[in-house]
């Protein structure tokens, strides 16, 4: 006889999900305790009036979530010290600070299978020295890059331990133009800015705002300063949450070729894009003056992988410095990470995962922009919120920004103080950076309400 309870949905969910939720609840309420065997499949089958296969599936889900484990010929048991992590992982703090996306249950079965498969492939290997990355992954990357209008070859691609490794190499290696000044957008990626300052690199900035940069100013700097390379994040900019328009991207490529300045284009979040017609600076360039960088850490946080496309003329030089970096610092993406990414790309898991995040991001941006209207009515300037996770809220001059951020935290909202993204105190435009990466829609609303009320207290 077919069990109707196993087919019908209960509250919009299948019966096995009801069983999963019930067991989690019982674990939290200490009906079941670590070290004690959970009820048998037969027992739960009778309790929920469903087929044994339904209970088996529920147990498999809990096992994949690392909540329980099984012992052959014995049964299922709760993982030790797991109870505090079930149903109690919501913090009272609304996190509008971090840029790290919370994956939750989004495509997790497929994502986990990819990791499991990668482990199976390399479980008998301890370490393989691949200073450029494993060949099987590099061979499929040229086709992957065409999705972003980046046309390159196998030889031009290096796989790194995140983008920061590639940036550190570029900052230290000499360039054929014999120049030594690094130009950055102001504000820009705080960790690279910190790196440049720590190693005393010659660095200057060009102001970037909601409209982009002054192209005349850029040309003047390219012409009069010894610019080695210009580091830019054209889209999904942190902290502004803006993108360069097509005219700006084309002009930057043109000026780079004209004045023999290299462009380091950080497209770290390129898999997530609302604009399907977007083409990177690389597309408009002569390909001799642009390094193109991509990362996956924002959408696949367990993979520390960064990709870089290197101009052909600099392959030998970059490879030499890359190898020194590898042996000196052991900077190499793990075999498991590289193989996992290869599986994700070949199986279209990455494409589906990126589409899901894009859809989620679009929804979050609607909530963000809706709340910005309330702040703008108070005369507060809000920037971005339409390109990536980030946005920037200017703080009026009469408000102490450090005190403002601390007061927000006391009210349960975490944000990033804006000054860490600027080159120096003189160019700092007082403000806070928001990120919707790890916030739910209702948290965005609550968080912005608190920020709105905080501004009212200072008015």
C-alpha positions in Angstrom: 0.0 0.0 0.0 1.3 3.5 -0.9 1.6 5.8 2.1 -0.3 9.0 1.3 1.6 10.9 4.0 4.8 10.3 2.2 3.4 11.8 -1.0 1.4 14.6 0.3 3.1 17.8 1.6 2.8 18.9 5.1 2.7 22.7 5.5 4.3 22.9 2.0 7.1 20.5 2.9 7.4 16.7 2.2 7.1 14.3 5.1 10.8 13.6 5.3 11.4 17.4 6.0 8.8 17.2 8.7 10.8 14.4 10.3 14.0 16.3 9.9 12.6 19.3 11.7 11.0 17.2 14.4 14.3 15.5 15.2 16.2 18.8 15.3 13.5 20.1 17.7 13.9 17.1 19.9 17.7 17.4 19.9 17.4 21.1 21.0 14.9 20.1 23.8 17.3 17.3 24.8 14.8 14.6 24.1 17.7 13.0 22.3 21.2 13.5 23.8 24.7 13.1 22.3 26.0 9.5 22.7 22.5 8.0 22.9 21.1 6.1 19.9 18.3 7.8 18.0 15.0 5.9 17.4 15.2 3.2 14.8 13.8 3.7 11.3 11.0 1.3 12.1 10.0 3.3 15.2 9.9 6.6 13.5 8.1 5.1 10.6 5.3 4.1 13.0 5.4 7.5 14.8 5.0 9.5 11.5 2.8 6.9 9.8 5.0 6.7 6.7 7.2 4.4 4.8 10.7 3.4 6.2 12.3 4.9 3.1 11.0 8.3 4.1 12.6 8.1 7.5 15.8 6.8 5.9 15.9 9.9 3.7 15.4 12.2 6.7 18.3 10.5 8.5 20.4 10.9 5.4 19.7 14.6 5.3 20.7 15.0 8.9 23.8 13.0 8.3 24.8 15.3 5.3 24.3 18.3 7.6 26.7 16.7 10.1 24.1 16.6 12.8 24.1 12.9 13.2 26.3 10.0 12.2 25.7 6.3 11.6 27.4 3.2 12.9 26.9 0.0 10.8 24.8 -2.7 12.6 24.1 -0.2 15.4 22.1 2.8 14.3 22.2 6.7 14.2 23.7 8.9 16.9 24.0 12.7 17.5 27.3 14.3 16.8 28.9 15.5 20.1 28.4 19.1 21.1 26.1 19.7 18.1 23.1 20.9 20.1 24.2 24.5 20.4 24.4 24.8 16.6 20.9 23.7 15.8 18.2 26.3 15.6 20.4 28.6 17.7 22.7 30.0 15.1 20.9 33.3 14.7 22.8 36.1 16.3 20.9 39.0 17.8 23.3 41.3 15.9 22.3 42.4 12.4 25.4 41.9 10.4 25.6 44.6 7.7 29.4 44.6 7.9 30.8 41.4 6.3 31.1 40.8 2.6 31.0 37.0 3.1 27.8 35.5 1.7 25.9 33.0 3.8 25.2 30.0 1.7 22.7 28.4 4.1 20.8 25.7 2.2 21.3 27.1 -1.3 22.3 24.3 -3.6 24.1 22.7 -0.7 23.5 19.0 -1.8 25.2 19.6 -5.2 27.9 21.8 -3.6 28.7 19.1 -1.1 28.8 16.3 -3.7 31.4 18.3 -5.6 33.6 18.5 -2.6 33.1 14.8 -1.8 34.0 13.9 -5.3 37.2 16.0 -5.2 38.2 14.3 -2.0 37.7 10.9 -3.6 39.9 11.8 -6.5 42.8 13.0 -4.5 42.5 11.0 -1.3 45.7 9.0 -2.1 47.7 12.1 -2.9 49.4 14.3 -0.3 50.7 17.2 -2.4 51.4 17.8 -6.0 53.5 20.9 -6.9 51.5 22.8 -9.5 52.8 26.4 -9.5 50.3 27.4 -12.2 47.5 25.2 -11.1 46.3 21.7 -12.1 46.2 21.2 -15.9 42.7 19.8 -16.1 41.2 22.9 -14.5 43.3 25.4 -16.5 42.3 23.6 -19.7 38.6 24.4 -19.2 39.1 27.9 -17.9 39.5 29.7 -21.4 36.0 28.6 -22.3 34.7 29.6 -18.8 36.3 33.0 -19.3 34.4 33.6 -22.5 31.2 33.9 -20.4 32.7 37.2 -19.3 33.9 38.3 -22.8 37.5 37.5 -21.7 39.2 35.6 -24.5 42.5 34.1 -23.5 44.5 30.9 -23.7 45.5 28.1 -21.4 49.1 29.5 -21.1 48.0 32.9 -19.9 46.0 31.6 -16.9 47.4 31.1 -13.4 45.5 29.7 -10.4 46.3 31.3 -7.1 45.4 31.1 -3.4 42.9 33.9 -3.7 43.3 37.3 -5.4 45.5 38.7 -2.7 48.4 36.4 -3.7 48.3 37.7 -7.3 48.1 41.3 -6.1 51.1 40.8 -3.8 53.2 39.4 -6.7 52.2 42.3 -9.1 53.0 44.9 -6.4 56.5 43.5 -6.0 57.6 42.5 -9.4 59.2 45.0 -11.9 57.2 45.9 -15.0 58.5 46.5 -18.6 57.4 50.1 -18.5 60.1 50.7 -15.8 57.7 52.6 -13.6 57.2 52.2 -9.9 54.1 54.0 -8.7 50.9 52.1 -8.1 47.6 54.0 -8.7 44.5 53.0 -6.8 41.0 54.1 -6.6 40.1 56.1 -3.5 38.4 54.4 -1.8 39.4 50.9 -2.6 39.9 47.3 -1.4 41.1 47.8 2.2 43.3 44.7 2.4 45.3 45.5 -0.7 45.7 49.1 0.5 47.0 47.8 3.8 49.5 45.5 2.0 50.8 48.4 -0.1 51.3 50.6 3.0 53.0 47.8 5.0 55.6 47.1 2.3 56.1 50.8 1.6 55.1 50.7 -2.1 54.8 54.0 -3.8 51.1 54.5 -4.1 48.8 57.4 -5.1 45.0 57.6 -5.4 42.4 58.9 -7.7 39.0 59.8 -6.3 36.1 57.6 -7.1 32.5 58.5 -6.4 29.0 57.4 -7.4 29.8 58.7 -11.0 33.1 56.8 -11.3 36.4 58.7 -11.8 37.5 61.8 -13.6 38.9 60.5 -16.9 40.8 63.8 -17.5 42.5 63.4 -14.1 43.3 59.8 -14.9 44.9 60.8 -18.2 46.9 63.5 -16.4 48.2 61.0 -13.9 49.1 58.5 -16.6 50.9 61.2 -18.5 52.8 62.9 -15.7 53.4 60.2 -13.0 55.4 57.0 -13.3 52.4 54.8 -13.0 53.4 51.1 -13.0 49.8 49.9 -12.9 46.3 51.1 -12.0 44.4 48.8 -9.7 40.7 49.0 -10.3 37.5 47.2 -9.3 35.2 48.4 -12.2 32.0 46.7 -11.0 30.7 45.5 -7.6 33.0 48.0 -6.0 33.9 47.9 -2.4 32.9 50.1 -0.5 30.8 52.1 -3.0 28.7 49.4 -4.6 28.9 51.0 -8.0 30.2 50.1 -11.6 31.9 52.0 -14.3 29.8 52.7 -17.4 30.9 51.4 -20.8 32.4 54.7 -21.9 34.6 54.8 -18.8 35.8 51.2 -19.2 36.7 51.8 -22.9 38.5 55.0 -22.1 40.6 53.4 -19.3 41.7 50.7 -21.8 42.5 53.3 -24.4 44.6 55.4 -22.0 46.5 52.4 -20.7 47.7 51.5 -24.2 48.5 55.2 -25.0 50.6 55.9 -22.0 52.1 52.4 -21.4 50.3 51.9 -18.1 49.1 48.5 -17.0 45.6 47.9 -15.7 45.0 45.3 -12.9 41.3 44.7 -13.2 39.8 43.0 -10.2 36.6 41.4 -11.2 36.3 39.4 -8.0 32.5 39.1 -8.1 32.1 38.7 -11.8 30.0 35.6 -11.7 27.3 37.7 -10.0 26.1 40.5 -12.4 22.8 42.1 -12.9 23.9 43.7 -16.2 24.0 41.0 -18.9 25.6 43.4 -21.4 28.6 44.2 -19.1 32.0 43.8 -20.7 35.2 44.2 -18.6 38.0 46.6 -19.4 39.9 43.6 -20.7 37.5 43.2 -23.5 38.2 46.7 -24.9 42.0 46.5 -24.3 44.9 45.5 -26.5 45.4 42.6 -24.1 49.0 43.6 -23.6 48.2 46.1 -20.8 45.5 44.4 -18.7 45.7 41.7 -16.0 42.3 40.3 -15.4 41.6 38.8 -11.9 38.7 36.7 -10.6 37.9 35.1 -7.3 35.3 32.7 -5.8 35.6 33.3 -2.1 32.5 35.5 -1.9 30.2 32.9 -3.4 32.1 29.7 -2.5 33.7 30.6 0.8 35.4 27.2 1.3 37.4 27.6 -2.0 40.4 29.9 -1.6 41.0 30.3 -5.4 41.9 33.3 -7.4 42.4 33.3 -11.2 44.6 35.7 -13.1 45.0 36.2 -16.9 48.5 37.5 -17.6 49.6 39.4 -20.8 51.7 37.1 -23.0 54.7 39.5 -22.8 54.8 39.1 -19.0 54.2 35.4 -18.7 57.9 34.5 -17.9 58.3 37.3 -15.4 55.1 36.7 -13.6 55.8 32.9 -13.5 59.2 33.6 -12.0 57.8 35.8 -9.2 54.9 33.4 -8.8 57.3 30.5 -8.2 59.2 32.5 -5.6 56.0 33.3 -3.9 54.9 29.6 -4.0 58.1 28.2 -2.4 58.6 31.1 0.0 55.0 31.2 1.4 53.5 27.9 0.2 50.9 30.0 -1.6 49.1 27.5 -3.7 45.4 26.7 -3.9 44.8 23.1 -2.6 44.3 20.2 -5.0 40.9 19.6 -3.4 39.8 23.3 -4.0 41.0 23.3 -7.6 39.4 19.9 -8.4 36.1 21.0 -6.7 36.0 24.2 -8.8 36.7 22.1 -11.9 33.7 19.8 -11.0 31.5 22.9 -10.4 32.3 24.4 -13.8 32.0 21.2 -15.8 28.7 20.2 -14.2 27.2 23.7 -14.3 26.8 23.7 -10.5 28.7 27.0 -10.4 26.4 28.5 -13.0 23.3 27.4 -11.2 24.7 28.5 -7.8 25.7 32.0 -9.3 22.2 32.4 -10.7 20.6 31.7 -7.4 22.8 34.2 -5.6 22.1 36.8 -8.3 18.4 36.4 -7.8 18.8 36.6 -4.0 21.0 39.7 -4.4 18.4 41.5 -6.6 15.8 40.9 -4.0 18.0 42.3 -1.2 18.9 45.3 -3.3 15.2 46.2 -3.6 14.9 46.3 0.2 18.1 48.3 0.5 17.0 51.0 -2.1 13.6 51.3 -0.5 15.2 52.1 2.8 17.7 54.5 1.2 14.7 56.7 0.2 13.9 57.3 3.9 17.5 58.4 4.6 17.7 60.6 1.5 14.6 62.5 2.7 16.7 63.4 5.8 19.5 64.7 3.5 21.7 61.7 4.0 23.6 60.7 0.9 23.5 57.0 0.0 25.7 55.6 -2.7 25.5 52.3 -4.6 23.3 49.4 -3.7 22.9 48.3 -7.3 26.2 46.6 -8.0 27.2 43.8 -5.7 26.7 43.5 -1.9 28.0 46.9 -0.9 26.8 50.4 -0.5 28.1 53.6 1.2 26.3 56.1 3.4 27.9 59.4 3.9 28.0 60.8 7.5 27.5 64.5 8.0 30.6 66.4 9.2 29.2 67.3 12.6 28.8 63.5 13.5 31.7 61.6 15.1 31.9 58.6 12.8 33.6 56.3 15.3 31.0 57.1 17.9 28.2 56.6 15.4 29.4 53.1 14.5 29.9 52.1 18.2 26.4 53.4 19.0 24.9 51.3 16.1 26.6 48.2 17.5 25.1 48.9 20.9 21.7 49.0 19.1 22.5 45.6 17.4 23.8 46.6 14.0 27.3 45.9 12.7 28.6 48.2 9.9 32.1 48.9 8.5 33.7 52.3 9.3 34.5 53.9 6.0 38.0 55.3 6.7 39.8 51.9 6.3 39.0 52.0 2.6 40.7 55.3 2.0 44.3 56.1 1.2 44.7 58.6 4.0 42.9 60.8 6.5 43.0 63.9 4.2 41.0 62.1 1.4 38.6 60.3 3.7 35.0 61.0 3.0 33.3 60.3 6.3 30.8 57.4 6.1 30.0 53.8 6.7 29.9 50.8 4.3 27.0 48.4 4.4 26.9 44.9 3.0 23.8 42.8 2.5 25.8 39.6 1.9 24.8 37.9 5.1 21.6 39.7 6.0 18.1 38.5 5.5 15.5 40.8 3.9 13.8 41.5 7.2 17.2 42.2 8.8 18.0 44.8 6.1 14.7 46.5 7.0 15.4 46.4 10.7 19.0 47.4 10.4 18.2 50.4 8.2 15.4 51.5 10.5 18.0 51.5 13.4 20.4 53.5 11.2 17.6 55.9 10.3 16.7 56.4 14.0 20.4 56.9 14.8 20.7 59.8 12.3 17.6 61.4 13.8 19.3 61.4 17.2 22.2 63.3 15.8 20.1 65.8 13.8 
